[in-house]
Amino acid sequence: MKFGFIPAVALAMAVASPVLAQQVVDTSNVDKAMLSSEKTYHIATVVKVDGIAWFDRMRDGVKQFGDDTGSDTWMVGPSQADAAAQVQLIENLIAQGVDAIAVVPFSVEALEPVLKKARDRGIVVVSHEASNIKNVDYDIEAFDNLAYGAELMDHLAAQMGEKGQYVATVGSLTSKSQNEWIDGAIARQKEAYPEMSLATERLETYDDANTDYNKLKEALTAHPDIAGIVGGPMPTSAGAGRLIAESGLQGKLHFAGTGLPSVAGQYISQGDISYIQFWDPAVAGYAMNMIALAELKARDAGKEHADIGAGTNLGLQGYSDLKEADSADAKVLYGAGWVGVTKDNMDQYDF
């Protein structure tokens, strides 16, 4: 049975030339026993949408994990953010008989039945950005989502002089983590910045920069007093930056949200936006695959589950002392992996 959809020539080159593999994830502090295995496992990572910078970066981490461990690892995702397309990809993986699936859901609710089916077939499932999920063995979050959103609001409020109207974007109204970021941002605003207010309901932008641009432009037309944007999905940084640049609103319309230097860098350099926040998706992809491998090895050793929980040190930046969420349906773990980027430190990040 063929796994990973890797052309034979490319696979041969990768095996013959391991020294050429790009090391994007720092594993110098990882316990090497966590990366060793006597068996080759087939681990697929399914993301919200393929072909955007965020998940291109995650693919680098997934590939490195395979290079580091000898596991057969690869990443797939729909060409557009679409829950039904994600379901079909997972159905295909179940049919192939993969050992584990790591997944970043577009819609948790839509994926629950197919993930239950995967687990019923003995497939290990690990998720990311899905803190309300049930049918997984583990969910690994980069950080406490409410705190992440509160940090974004603090930066947006500083730019806005702690007064005025703002809007908020999410990729999907069912994307749990992004909505929790916005929950945290709004709660922080209500607590600390009473002269600020949310102008509209959350804008659903489907993780697409053009949709962000268009919906933000519509919101600004309907509410011309809007002075701030808090962005959940990464593409909002590009959509908002483009809108501010094209509309001549630099210094009048402000942004704080998830972004990557490779996507938002031109707008930061030009002064259209001044702050983005993110975690490294390559490290998140690596962490999901690490946990999946640990669970597979534990099962093969006759254990019910891997010894992963509160206090676990994966040895990865931001994941050295995992916390465990209370009252979760699944084992939800989170680290402390976000960074903030401005014009002053943007050159430290090459993705």
Order of alpha helices (4+ residues) and beta strands (2+ residues): alpha-beta-alpha-beta-alpha-beta-alpha-beta-beta-alpha-beta-alpha-beta-beta-alpha-beta-alpha-beta-alpha-beta-alpha-beta-beta-beta
